[in-house]
Amino acid sequence: MIAASTAPVVLAGKSSRTALARQNKSQSDGSITVRVTAADRRYALAEPLRWRPASGRVGANRIVLLPARKRQPILGFGAALTDAACYMINRMPEAEREKLLLELFDPKQMAFNVCRLAIGSSDYATSMYSFDEGEPDPQLKRFSIEHDRAYILPIVRRARQINPELFLFASPWSPPGWMKDNNSMLGGTIRARYLGAYANYFVKFLEAYLAAGVEINAVSSQNEVDTDQDSKMPACLFPQEIEVRYVGENLGPALERAGLKTKIWLLDHNYNLWGRAIAELDDPEVNQYTKAIAWHGYLGKPEWVEKVFAAHPDAEMYWTEGGPHFDEENYADNWSMWSLKITGLLRNGMRCVIAWNMALDETGKPNIGPYKCAGTVTIHSQTNEVIRSGQYWAFQHYSRAMQRNAVVIGSEGDVANVHHVAVLNPDGCYVVVLTNSRKAPTTVQLRDGSGAVKVDLLADSVTTLAWK
């Protein structure tokens, strides 16, 4: 069981000693709420802990909180409401569908508050479509979001009714085929002469969604700018010079003219493109419209994002795609693996963590592409049984405890196989998530100013501590 003990204090430094001691004068008598996922526990309440005055020697397995060391604010957590995900949720019986949506979005339950949409079809869709397919139509007279009215818009509207703070981010996998050099949504490269029309396409999408009751808060210029996916799925190469021109000369001005407040996030691809991110933010025309980069985690390391911060300290970083696979070991209980990833993202400047498909069936469908992913939850195509992934259980420890505009604060301590991240919520509540990726239990000593607490971590576990 988790238990408290008296343990010595490690101070952040002389300048913060007085403030931390003053802060912990009130905390030392308060209790710490504990939630644990491990073995047969799922975000389960454990015995509360209590801060004690620190005394004695400093132990080896220590984690020190540094509240004065503030980093990025948190926008939130969620997953992608792709065509495939909305289709699977929509086909559930009404009562079961409503129960799942409440579970995912209700602020008193999972509290997902950031979701991603596709502008047209991604590879996870029932069919391939854009909002203006056919012969060239630069005036976009044929533009229509009719496809999305059947089940995407209803699911998104209901999600936002449940959680009015739901922030929506939308990405295109491909422009309409006629805008590209291969005249197809499969792979290829956008034709520069259609950049103006493509900016107007974005405006029409945003205005049509707004008219349908769904405001989109942010867009990226292109999903995964640096790959055409071997022309096996909706995709589009978007070279650096094209993205700079598109955002600075076309998309940014078009949104401004339309009076839209939608934000623009660049890149929407992997960490190995950190150099491109710096160069794009260096461009003065781009920089007047955005300071935000969207990242995926398929190549490189989240630590590489720090290279961008070094060049642009005011940059905003968002993590916008990554999900489980059925061929992963322990799809349903690899929570420590996913918590480790989420902790790494928050510690390296990410303001949100958006998983890939919110829901898919037991075979990873609907899917019109070559890759076999799994949903954050699996909805069985025949029985509608909902299976929750290890990623889902990891998210619980963050989305349920960390509020919008929480600030990531410093935490130090090199404890083998224990990963940690700490935030201060707007309501004054501190939250620490501890992930023990070992197959054996371990103990850490958490220090905050003049207070200390011993935390026993179960094997292969995620533990959330919260206190005021």
QUICOR-V554594 format. One record per helix or strand of 2 or more residues. SS is the DSSP state (H for helix, E for strand). FROM is the first residue (numbers start at 1). LEN is the number of residues. Records with the same first field share a line. If there is no record, write none. Layout:
SS=FROM-LEN ; FROM-LEN
This chain:
H=14-14 ; 83-8 ; 94-12 ; 146-4 ; 152-11 ; 177-3 ; 192-20 ; 229-3 ; 240-18 ; 271-12 ; 284-4 ; 302-10 ; 335-13 ; 390-10
E=31-8 ; 41-5 ; 49-2 ; 52-2 ; 62-12 ; 76-5 ; 114-5 ; 167-5 ; 189-2 ; 218-3 ; 263-8 ; 292-5 ; 316-6 ; 350-8 ; 359-2 ; 377-3 ; 386-3 ; 407-6 ; 418-7 ; 430-7 ; 442-7 ; 451-7 ; 461-7
